[in-house]
Amino acid sequence: MATTMEWRDETGKAWAQLYSVTDRAFAGLTQRLLERLAALPGDSILDIGCGAGELSLALARARPHAQIVGVDVSDDLVDAARTRGSQRFNARFEKCDAARWEPGESARPDLLVSRHGVMFFDDPVGAFTHLQDIAAADAHLTFSCFRSPAGNPWASEAARVLDLAPPADPYAPGPFAFADEERVRSILSKAGWRDIVLEPVDFAFVTGVGDDPVADSMQFYRHIGPASRAMKQQDEISQAVTLAKLEKWLRERRAADILAFPAQAWIVSARKRG
């Protein structure tokens, strides 16, 4: 699974180049997340692991009087977010690890958000403790993260088809590091957050659409997810075998002009303690 260094390098570059594809894959979840956030106050908002800025910019449009700061460790993703948000004057983006970000002259955030950007902290308790420390009094925290790999066949089935070994440490930084409900509760509680709620959310994870959704999905899998990581370590012949396996599997999963998988996530909410 992607490390912080990989997000700063190849992984971040791939996600920046394909942000329209990843935004599409997460569209159903993004909408659910925005619905939850609409009920929460917040005029100074921090988007943790903002990626190419979709959530930050949606919040900036919905709250024109709010100030949104999106932070990410990837130069490429921050550049993509700045380009997308060049006409949105109440959103700005910084290249920074959220575990070390400081408000500076900005107001302390009263709403901290993230769409799948919190599972890659090397020290999650330390990171969420820092975020609690810099947050305004009674600040709200709301983020999404994947539930178990079994409930996300876009990743788990791909790993099975390609005979990829599961990670040695299921809690290592990566997309499924926050799958376990009790672990998430423990991390946030140790970091000083209260009123912790984990809401299970199911959504469609769309990897391909159009006249040839299989080819569209192949573009996704070549650059994102477990297949991409495996192919980086393969020679040309092995890559060809991997791609053939992927294409066969995806053709079996195709439904008319779309290729989508069931996906499962948590929407996690908490409040700054006293």
C-alpha positions as protocol buffer text, in pm:
chain_id: "A"
residue {
  index: 1
  type: MET
  ca { x: 0 y: 0 z: 0 }
}
residue {
  index: 2
  type: ALA
  ca { x: 112 y: 355 z: -70 }
}
residue {
  index: 3
  type: THR
  ca { x: 352 y: 513 z: 177 }
}
residue {
  index: 4
  type: THR
  ca { x: 385 y: 884 z: 246 }
}
residue {
  index: 5
  type: MET
  ca { x: 696 y: 890 z: 26 }
}
residue {
  index: 6
  type: GLU
  ca { x: 503 y: 727 z: -261 }
}
residue {
  index: 7
  type: TRP
  ca { x: 223 y: 982 z: -227 }
}
residue {
  index: 8
  type: ARG
  ca { x: 489 y: 1251 z: -263 }
}
residue {
  index: 9
  type: ASP
  ca { x: 619 y: 1083 z: -575 }
}
residue {
  index: 10
  type: GLU
  ca { x: 458 y: 837 z: -820 }
}
residue {
  index: 11
  type: THR
  ca { x: 124 y: 776 z: -646 }
}
residue {
  index: 12
  type: GLY
  ca { x: 50 y: 1145 z: -605 }
}
residue {
  index: 13
  type: LYS
  ca { x: 148 y: 1210 z: -966 }
}
residue {
  index: 14
  type: ALA
  ca { x: -86 y: 935 z: -1092 }
}
residue {
  index: 15
  type: TRP
  ca { x: -379 y: 1059 z: -884 }
}
residue {
  index: 16
  type: ALA
  ca { x: -317 y: 1417 z: -1000 }
}
residue {
  index: 17
  type: GLN
  ca { x: -319 y: 1313 z: -1365 }
}
residue {
  index: 18
  type: LEU
  ca { x: -634 y: 1104 z: -1322 }
}
residue {
  index: 19
  type: TYR
  ca { x: -827 y: 1314 z: -1071 }
}
residue {
  index: 20
  type: SER
  ca { x: -1142 y: 1312 z: -1288 }
}
residue {
  index: 21
  type: VAL
  ca { x: -1133 y: 931 z: -1279 }
}
residue {
  index: 22
  type: THR
  ca { x: -1086 y: 909 z: -902 }
}
residue {
  index: 23
  type: ASP
  ca { x: -1350 y: 1178 z: -841 }
}
residue {
  index: 24
  type: ARG
  ca { x: -1590 y: 967 z: -1048 }
}
residue {
  index: 25
  type: ALA
  ca { x: -1505 y: 653 z: -854 }
}
residue {
  index: 26
  type: PHE
  ca { x: -1581 y: 827 z: -524 }
}
residue {
  index: 27
  type: ALA
  ca { x: -1876 y: 1038 z: -646 }
}
residue {
  index: 28
  type: GLY
  ca { x: -2142 y: 846 z: -454 }
}
residue {
  index: 29
  type: LEU
  ca { x: -1944 y: 867 z: -132 }
}
residue {
  index: 30
  type: THR
  ca { x: -1857 y: 1234 z: -185 }
}
residue {
  index: 31
  type: GLN
  ca { x: -2225 y: 1319 z: -208 }
}
residue {
  index: 32
  type: ARG
  ca { x: -2302 y: 1134 z: 115 }
}
residue {
  index: 33
  type: LEU
  ca { x: -2013 y: 1305 z: 288 }
}
residue {
  index: 34
  type: LEU
  ca { x: -2126 y: 1649 z: 173 }
}
residue {
  index: 35
  type: GLU
  ca { x: -2478 y: 1578 z: 300 }
}
residue {
  index: 36
  type: ARG
  ca { x: -2337 y: 1502 z: 646 }
}
residue {
  index: 37
  type: LEU
  ca { x: -2117 y: 1811 z: 641 }
}
residue {
  index: 38
  type: ALA
  ca { x: -2407 y: 2037 z: 541 }
}
residue {
  index: 39
  type: ALA
  ca { x: -2556 y: 1987 z: 887 }
}
residue {
  index: 40
  type: LEU
  ca { x: -2239 y: 2103 z: 1066 }
}
residue {
  index: 41
  type: PRO
  ca { x: -2125 y: 2459 z: 1137 }
}
residue {
  index: 42
  type: GLY
  ca { x: -1786 y: 2575 z: 1016 }
}
residue {
  index: 43
  type: ASP
  ca { x: -1638 y: 2894 z: 874 }
}
residue {
  index: 44
  type: SER
  ca { x: -1272 y: 2790 z: 898 }
}
residue {
  index: 45
  type: ILE
  ca { x: -1235 y: 2449 z: 736 }
}
residue {
  index: 46
  type: LEU
  ca { x: -931 y: 2222 z: 707 }
}
residue {
  index: 47
  type: ASP
  ca { x: -940 y: 1948 z: 440 }
}
residue {
  index: 48
  type: ILE
  ca { x: -694 y: 1676 z: 544 }
}
residue {
  index: 49
  type: GLY
  ca { x: -523 y: 1495 z: 256 }
}
residue {
  index: 50
  type: CYS
  ca { x: -722 y: 1708 z: 11 }
}
residue {
  index: 51
  type: GLY
  ca { x: -591 y: 1538 z: -302 }
}
residue {
  index: 52
  type: ALA
  ca { x: -690 y: 1727 z: -616 }
}
residue {
  index: 53
  type: GLY
  ca { x: -932 y: 1939 z: -416 }
}
residue {
  index: 54
  type: GLU
  ca { x: -1280 y: 1810 z: -502 }
}
residue {
  index: 55
  type: LEU
  ca { x: -1414 y: 1817 z: -144 }
}
residue {
  index: 56
  type: SER
  ca { x: -1250 y: 2150 z: -62 }
}
residue {
  index: 57
  type: LEU
  ca { x: -1394 y: 2315 z: -371 }
}
residue {
  index: 58
  type: ALA
  ca { x: -1742 y: 2171 z: -314 }
}
residue {
  index: 59
  type: LEU
  ca { x: -1735 y: 2316 z: 39 }
}
residue {
  index: 60
  type: ALA
  ca { x: -1607 y: 2649 z: -95 }
}
residue {
  index: 61
  type: ARG
  ca { x: -1901 y: 2667 z: -336 }
}
residue {
  index: 62
  type: ALA
  ca { x: -2152 y: 2572 z: -68 }
}
residue {
  index: 63
  type: ARG
  ca { x: -2008 y: 2814 z: 192 }
}
residue {
  index: 64
  type: PRO
  ca { x: -1895 y: 3130 z: 10 }
}
residue {
  index: 65
  type: HIS
  ca { x: -1828 y: 3309 z: 340 }
}
residue {
  index: 66
  type: ALA
  ca { x: -1610 y: 3027 z: 478 }
}
residue {
  index: 67
  type: GLN
  ca { x: -1235 y: 2992 z: 433 }
}
residue {
  index: 68
  type: ILE
  ca { x: -1116 y: 2646 z: 329 }
}
residue {
  index: 69
  type: VAL
  ca { x: -756 y: 2524 z: 346 }
}
residue {
  index: 70
  type: GLY
  ca { x: -670 y: 2195 z: 176 }
}
residue {
  index: 71
  type: VAL
  ca { x: -340 y: 2027 z: 265 }
}
residue {
  index: 72
  type: ASP
  ca { x: -170 y: 1732 z: 100 }
}
residue {
  index: 73
  type: VAL
  ca { x: 180 y: 1582 z: 95 }
}
residue {
  index: 74
  type: SER
  ca { x: 188 y: 1561 z: -287 }
}
residue {
  index: 75
  type: ASP
  ca { x: 315 y: 1858 z: -489 }
}
residue {
  index: 76
  type: ASP
  ca { x: 135 y: 1722 z: -796 }
}
residue {
  index: 77
  type: LEU
  ca { x: -201 y: 1694 z: -620 }
}
residue {
  index: 78
  type: VAL
  ca { x: -169 y: 2039 z: -464 }
}
residue {
  index: 79
  type: ASP
  ca { x: -84 y: 2185 z: -806 }
}
residue {
  index: 80
  type: ALA
  ca { x: -393 y: 2014 z: -953 }
}
residue {
  index: 81
  type: ALA
  ca { x: -612 y: 2149 z: -672 }
}
residue {
  index: 82
  type: ARG
  ca { x: -476 y: 2502 z: -719 }
}
residue {
  index: 83
  type: THR
  ca { x: -546 y: 2488 z: -1092 }
}
residue {
  index: 84
  type: ARG
  ca { x: -900 y: 2360 z: -1039 }
}
residue {
  index: 85
  type: GLY
  ca { x: -964 y: 2622 z: -770 }
}
residue {
  index: 86
  type: SER
  ca { x: -800 y: 2919 z: -939 }
}
residue {
  index: 87
  type: GLN
  ca { x: -1133 y: 3107 z: -956 }
}
residue {
  index: 88
  type: ARG
  ca { x: -1245 y: 3009 z: -607 }
}
residue {
  index: 89
  type: PHE
  ca { x: -1106 y: 3277 z: -378 }
}
residue {
  index: 90
  type: ASN
  ca { x: -1220 y: 3125 z: -48 }
}
residue {
  index: 91
  type: ALA
  ca { x: -1017 y: 2806 z: -95 }
}
residue {
  index: 92
  type: ARG
  ca { x: -640 y: 2767 z: -91 }
}
residue {
  index: 93
  type: PHE
  ca { x: -411 y: 2467 z: -98 }
}
residue {
  index: 94
  type: GLU
  ca { x: -84 y: 2396 z: 79 }
}
residue {
  index: 95
  type: LYS
  ca { x: 175 y: 2124 z: 35 }
}
residue {
  index: 96
  type: CYS
  ca { x: 207 y: 1995 z: 391 }
}
residue {
  index: 97
  type: ASP
  ca { x: 163 y: 1686 z: 607 }
}
residue {
  index: 98
  type: ALA
  ca { x: -160 y: 1748 z: 801 }
}
residue {
  index: 99
  type: ALA
  ca { x: 3 y: 1587 z: 1104 }
}
residue {
  index: 100
  type: ARG
  ca { x: 234 y: 1891 z: 1119 }
}
residue {
  index: 101
  type: TRP
  ca { x: 21 y: 2168 z: 969 }
}
residue {
  index: 102
  type: GLU
  ca { x: -16 y: 2489 z: 1167 }
}
residue {
  index: 103
  type: PRO
  ca { x: -283 y: 2755 z: 1110 }
}
residue {
  index: 104
  type: GLY
  ca { x: -30 y: 3037 z: 1108 }
}
residue {
  index: 105
  type: GLU
  ca { x: -222 y: 3359 z: 1046 }
}
residue {
  index: 106
  type: SER
  ca { x: -536 y: 3164 z: 954 }
}
residue {
  index: 107
  type: ALA
  ca { x: -817 y: 3108 z: 1201 }
}
residue {
  index: 108
  type: ARG
  ca { x: -803 y: 2780 z: 1391 }
}
residue {
  index: 109
  type: PRO
  ca { x: -1022 y: 2531 z: 1202 }
}
residue {
  index: 110
  type: ASP
  ca { x: -1369 y: 2477 z: 1347 }
}
residue {
  index: 111
  type: LEU
  ca { x: -1449 y: 2201 z: 1096 }
}
residue {
  index: 112
  type: LEU
  ca { x: -1192 y: 1938 z: 995 }
}
residue {
  index: 113
  type: VAL
  ca { x: -1284 y: 1714 z: 701 }
}
residue {
  index: 114
  type: SER
  ca { x: -1134 y: 1447 z: 480 }
}
residue {
  index: 115
  type: ARG
  ca { x: -1243 y: 1218 z: 199 }
}
residue {
  index: 116
  type: HIS
  ca { x: -1023 y: 914 z: 242 }
}
residue {
  index: 117
  type: GLY
  ca { x: -714 y: 1116 z: 332 }
}
residue {
  index: 118
  type: VAL
  ca { x: -651 y: 1004 z: 691 }
}
residue {
  index: 119
  type: MET
  ca { x: -550 y: 637 z: 655 }
}
residue {
  index: 120
  type: PHE
  ca { x: -188 y: 704 z: 561 }
}
residue {
  index: 121
  type: PHE
  ca { x: -57 y: 864 z: 880 }
}
residue {
  index: 122
  type: ASP
  ca { x: 257 y: 690 z: 1009 }
}
residue {
  index: 123
  type: ASP
  ca { x: 147 y: 776 z: 1365 }
}
residue {
  index: 124
  type: PRO
  ca { x: -234 y: 815 z: 1359 }
}
residue {
  index: 125
  type: VAL
  ca { x: -270 y: 887 z: 1732 }
}
residue {
  index: 126
  type: GLY
  ca { x: -2 y: 1155 z: 1710 }
}
residue {
  index: 127
  type: ALA
  ca { x: -160 y: 1301 z: 1395 }
}
residue {
  index: 128
  type: PHE
  ca { x: -509 y: 1324 z: 1542 }
}
residue {
  index: 129
  type: THR
  ca { x: -370 y: 1462 z: 1867 }
}
residue {
  index: 130
  type: HIS
  ca { x: -203 y: 1739 z: 1669 }
}
residue {
  index: 131
  type: LEU
  ca { x: -524 y: 1808 z: 1477 }
}
residue {
  index: 132
  type: GLN
  ca { x: -716 y: 1826 z: 1804 }
}
residue {
  index: 133
  type: ASP
  ca { x: -456 y: 2066 z: 1944 }
}
residue {
  index: 134
  type: ILE
  ca { x: -480 y: 2310 z: 1652 }
}
residue {
  index: 135
  type: ALA
  ca { x: -861 y: 2294 z: 1620 }
}
residue {
  index: 136
  type: ALA
  ca { x: -1091 y: 2563 z: 1757 }
}
residue {
  index: 137
  type: ALA
  ca { x: -1293 y: 2499 z: 2071 }
}
residue {
  index: 138
  type: ASP
  ca { x: -1577 y: 2250 z: 2007 }
}
residue {
  index: 139
  type: ALA
  ca { x: -1454 y: 2189 z: 1651 }
}
residue {
  index: 140
  type: HIS
  ca { x: -1615 y: 1908 z: 1451 }
}
residue {
  index: 141
  type: LEU
  ca { x: -1418 y: 1635 z: 1272 }
}
residue {
  index: 142
  type: THR
  ca { x: -1578 y: 1438 z: 986 }
}
residue {
  index: 143
  type: PHE
  ca { x: -1398 y: 1203 z: 749 }
}
residue {
  index: 144
  type: SER
  ca { x: -1453 y: 897 z: 533 }
}
residue {
  index: 145
  type: CYS
  ca { x: -1243 y: 581 z: 513 }
}
residue {
  index: 146
  type: PHE
  ca { x: -1286 y: 232 z: 370 }
}
residue {
  index: 147
  type: ARG
  ca { x: -1435 y: -51 z: 570 }
}
residue {
  index: 148
  type: SER
  ca { x: -1304 y: -406 z: 518 }
}
residue {
  index: 149
  type: PRO
  ca { x: -1136 y: -523 z: 196 }
}
residue {
  index: 150
  type: ALA
  ca { x: -1403 y: -794 z: 165 }
}
residue {
  index: 151
  type: GLY
  ca { x: -1666 y: -523 z: 125 }
}
residue {
  index: 152
  type: ASN
  ca { x: -1460 y: -349 z: -144 }
}
residue {
  index: 153
  type: PRO
  ca { x: -1419 y: -599 z: -429 }
}
residue {
  index: 154
  type: TRP
  ca { x: -1269 y: -335 z: -661 }
}
residue {
  index: 155
  type: ALA
  ca { x: -955 y: -396 z: -451 }
}
residue {
  index: 156
  type: SER
  ca { x: -997 y: -738 z: -287 }
}
residue {
  index: 157
  type: GLU
  ca { x: -1115 y: -920 z: -600 }
}
residue {
  index: 158
  type: ALA
  ca { x: -840 y: -758 z: -804 }
}
residue {
  index: 159
  type: ALA
  ca { x: -586 y: -881 z: -549 }
}
residue {
  index: 160
  type: ARG
  ca { x: -734 y: -1233 z: -566 }
}
residue {
  index: 161
  type: VAL
  ca { x: -735 y: -1240 z: -947 }
}
residue {
  index: 162
  type: LEU
  ca { x: -369 y: -1133 z: -951 }
}
residue {
  index: 163
  type: ASP
  ca { x: -266 y: -1361 z: -661 }
}
residue {
  index: 164
  type: LEU
  ca { x: -142 y: -1066 z: -455 }
}
residue {
  index: 165
  type: ALA
  ca { x: -51 y: -1138 z: -94 }
}
residue {
  index: 166
  type: PRO
  ca { x: -240 y: -937 z: 169 }
}
residue {
  index: 167
  type: PRO
  ca { x: -33 y: -680 z: 362 }
}
residue {
  index: 168
  type: ALA
  ca { x: 168 y: -831 z: 645 }
}
residue {
  index: 169
  type: ASP
  ca { x: 26 y: -569 z: 881 }
}
residue {
  index: 170
  type: PRO
  ca { x: -341 y: -487 z: 815 }
}
residue {
  index: 171
  type: TYR
  ca { x: -304 y: -170 z: 1024 }
}
residue {
  index: 172
  type: ALA
  ca { x: -7 y: -34 z: 830 }
}
residue {
  index: 173
  type: PRO
  ca { x: -73 y: 299 z: 655 }
}
residue {
  index: 174
  type: GLY
  ca { x: -288 y: 226 z: 353 }
}
residue {
  index: 175
  type: PRO
  ca { x: -644 y: 237 z: 218 }
}
residue {
  index: 176
  type: PHE
  ca { x: -778 y: -18 z: 468 }
}
residue {
  index: 177
  type: ALA
  ca { x: -584 y: 89 z: 776 }
}
residue {
  index: 178
  type: PHE
  ca { x: -904 y: 232 z: 933 }
}
residue {
  index: 179
  type: ALA
  ca { x: -1134 y: -57 z: 846 }
}
residue {
  index: 180
  type: ASP
  ca { x: -1169 y: -176 z: 1206 }
}
residue {
  index: 181
  type: GLU
  ca { x: -1431 y: 25 z: 1398 }
}
residue {
  index: 182
  type: GLU
  ca { x: -1280 y: -29 z: 1742 }
}
residue {
  index: 183
  type: ARG
  ca { x: -934 y: 71 z: 1622 }
}
residue {
  index: 184
  type: VAL
  ca { x: -1070 y: 399 z: 1483 }
}
residue {
  index: 185
  type: ARG
  ca { x: -1253 y: 468 z: 1808 }
}
residue {
  index: 186
  type: SER
  ca { x: -939 y: 395 z: 2007 }
}
residue {
  index: 187
  type: ILE
  ca { x: -720 y: 621 z: 1792 }
}
residue {
  index: 188
  type: LEU
  ca { x: -958 y: 916 z: 1816 }
}
residue {
  index: 189
  type: SER
  ca { x: -1025 y: 867 z: 2186 }
}
residue {
  index: 190
  type: LYS
  ca { x: -654 y: 854 z: 2268 }
}
residue {
  index: 191
  type: ALA
  ca { x: -607 y: 1170 z: 2063 }
}
residue {
  index: 192
  type: GLY
  ca { x: -863 y: 1356 z: 2274 }
}
residue {
  index: 193
  type: TRP
  ca { x: -1171 y: 1352 z: 2049 }
}
residue {
  index: 194
  type: ARG
  ca { x: -1518 y: 1282 z: 2192 }
}
residue {
  index: 195
  type: ASP
  ca { x: -1869 y: 1196 z: 2066 }
}
residue {
  index: 196
  type: ILE
  ca { x: -1720 y: 950 z: 1818 }
}
residue {
  index: 197
  type: VAL
  ca { x: -1968 y: 800 z: 1569 }
}
residue {
  index: 198
  type: LEU
  ca { x: -1897 y: 563 z: 1279 }
}
residue {
  index: 199
  type: GLU
  ca { x: -2173 y: 541 z: 1020 }
}
residue {
  index: 200
  type: PRO
  ca { x: -2150 y: 260 z: 762 }
}
residue {
  index: 201
  type: VAL
  ca { x: -2208 y: 383 z: 406 }
}
residue {
  index: 202
  type: ASP
  ca { x: -2236 y: 175 z: 90 }
}
residue {
  index: 203
  type: PHE
  ca { x: -2179 y: 326 z: -253 }
}
residue {
  index: 204
  type: ALA
  ca { x: -2099 y: 235 z: -613 }
}
residue {
  index: 205
  type: PHE
  ca { x: -1729 y: 254 z: -695 }
}
residue {
  index: 206
  type: VAL
  ca { x: -1726 y: 333 z: -1068 }
}
residue {
  index: 207
  type: THR
  ca { x: -1408 y: 242 z: -1255 }
}
residue {
  index: 208
  type: GLY
  ca { x: -1529 y: 266 z: -1614 }
}
residue {
  index: 209
  type: VAL
  ca { x: -1807 y: 417 z: -1827 }
}
residue {
  index: 210
  type: GLY
  ca { x: -1887 y: 479 z: -2194 }
}
residue {
  index: 211
  type: ASP
  ca { x: -1868 y: 274 z: -2509 }
}
residue {
  index: 212
  type: ASP
  ca { x: -1578 y: 70 z: -2372 }
}
residue {
  index: 213
  type: PRO
  ca { x: -1592 y: 72 z: -1991 }
}
residue {
  index: 214
  type: VAL
  ca { x: -1340 y: -212 z: -1978 }
}
residue {
  index: 215
  type: ALA
  ca { x: -1074 y: 0 z: -2150 }
}
residue {
  index: 216
  type: ASP
  ca { x: -1168 y: 288 z: -1922 }
}
residue {
  index: 217
  type: SER
  ca { x: -1129 y: 62 z: -1619 }
}
residue {
  index: 218
  type: MET
  ca { x: -796 y: -68 z: -1745 }
}
residue {
  index: 219
  type: GLN
  ca { x: -669 y: 290 z: -1742 }
}
residue {
  index: 220
  type: PHE
  ca { x: -778 y: 314 z: -1379 }
}
residue {
  index: 221
  type: TYR
  ca { x: -616 y: -13 z: -1271 }
}
residue {
  index: 222
  type: ARG
  ca { x: -291 y: 49 z: -1458 }
}
residue {
  index: 223
  type: HIS
  ca { x: -225 y: 356 z: -1243 }
}
residue {
  index: 224
  type: ILE
  ca { x: -428 y: 318 z: -922 }
}
residue {
  index: 225
  type: GLY
  ca { x: -479 y: 42 z: -667 }
}
residue {
  index: 226
  type: PRO
  ca { x: -320 y: -301 z: -605 }
}
residue {
  index: 227
  type: ALA
  ca { x: -263 y: -391 z: -970 }
}
residue {
  index: 228
  type: SER
  ca { x: -69 y: -72 z: -1033 }
}
residue {
  index: 229
  type: ARG
  ca { x: 159 y: -135 z: -738 }
}
residue {
  index: 230
  type: ALA
  ca { x: 223 y: -495 z: -846 }
}
residue {
  index: 231
  type: MET
  ca { x: 305 y: -399 z: -1204 }
}
residue {
  index: 232
  type: LYS
  ca { x: 567 y: -147 z: -1094 }
}
residue {
  index: 233
  type: GLN
  ca { x: 771 y: -443 z: -968 }
}
residue {
  index: 234
  type: GLN
  ca { x: 719 y: -665 z: -1276 }
}
residue {
  index: 235
  type: ASP
  ca { x: 912 y: -712 z: -1597 }
}
residue {
  index: 236
  type: GLU
  ca { x: 746 y: -657 z: -1935 }
}
residue {
  index: 237
  type: ILE
  ca { x: 630 y: -1017 z: -1978 }
}
residue {
  index: 238
  type: SER
  ca { x: 482 y: -1036 z: -1628 }
}
residue {
  index: 239
  type: GLN
  ca { x: 304 y: -704 z: -1681 }
}
residue {
  index: 240
  type: ALA
  ca { x: 143 y: -839 z: -1997 }
}
residue {
  index: 241
  type: VAL
  ca { x: 15 y: -1142 z: -1803 }
}
residue {
  index: 242
  type: THR
  ca { x: -122 y: -917 z: -1529 }
}
residue {
  index: 243
  type: LEU
  ca { x: -300 y: -695 z: -1779 }
}
residue {
  index: 244
  type: ALA
  ca { x: -454 y: -996 z: -1954 }
}
residue {
  index: 245
  type: LYS
  ca { x: -588 y: -1128 z: -1622 }
}
residue {
  index: 246
  type: LEU
  ca { x: -729 y: -789 z: -1536 }
}
residue {
  index: 247
  type: GLU
  ca { x: -899 y: -743 z: -1870 }
}
residue {
  index: 248
  type: LYS
  ca { x: -1063 y: -1089 z: -1852 }
}
residue {
  index: 249
  type: TRP
  ca { x: -1191 y: -1019 z: -1500 }
}
residue {
  index: 250
  type: LEU
  ca { x: -1322 y: -676 z: -1592 }
}
residue {
  index: 251
  type: ARG
  ca { x: -1504 y: -807 z: -1900 }
}
residue {
  index: 252
  type: GLU
  ca { x: -1681 y: -1056 z: -1674 }
}
residue {
  index: 253
  type: ARG
  ca { x: -1789 y: -771 z: -1445 }
}
residue {
  index: 254
  type: ARG
  ca { x: -1908 y: -534 z: -1719 }
}
residue {
  index: 255
  type: ALA
  ca { x: -2274 y: -430 z: -1721 }
}
residue {
  index: 256
  type: ALA
  ca { x: -2369 y: -250 z: -2044 }
}
residue {
  index: 257
  type: ASP
  ca { x: -2186 y: 86 z: -2057 }
}
residue {
  index: 258
  type: ILE
  ca { x: -2065 y: 92 z: -1698 }
}
residue {
  index: 259
  type: LEU
  ca { x: -1824 y: -98 z: -1479 }
}
residue {
  index: 260
  type: ALA
  ca { x: -1890 y: -44 z: -1110 }
}
residue {
  index: 261
  type: PHE
  ca { x: -1826 y: -234 z: -789 }
}
residue {
  index: 262
  type: PRO
  ca { x: -2005 y: -229 z: -455 }
}
residue {
  index: 263
  type: ALA
  ca { x: -1797 y: -40 z: -201 }
}
residue {
  index: 264
  type: GLN
  ca { x: -1818 y: 8 z: 173 }
}
residue {
  index: 265
  type: ALA
  ca { x: -1694 y: 301 z: 379 }
}
residue {
  index: 266
  type: TRP
  ca { x: -1725 y: 463 z: 718 }
}
residue {
  index: 267
  type: ILE
  ca { x: -1825 y: 824 z: 766 }
}
residue {
  index: 268
  type: VAL
  ca { x: -1665 y: 907 z: 1100 }
}
residue {
  index: 269
  type: SER
  ca { x: -1760 y: 1207 z: 1310 }
}
residue {
  index: 270
  type: ALA
  ca { x: -1619 y: 1340 z: 1637 }
}
residue {
  index: 271
  type: ARG
  ca { x: -1592 y: 1660 z: 1840 }
}
residue {
  index: 272
  type: LYS
  ca { x: -1301 y: 1834 z: 2007 }
}
residue {
  index: 273
  type: ARG
  ca { x: -1298 y: 1752 z: 2377 }
}
residue {
  index: 274
  type: GLY
  ca { x: -1370 y: 2041 z: 2612 }
}
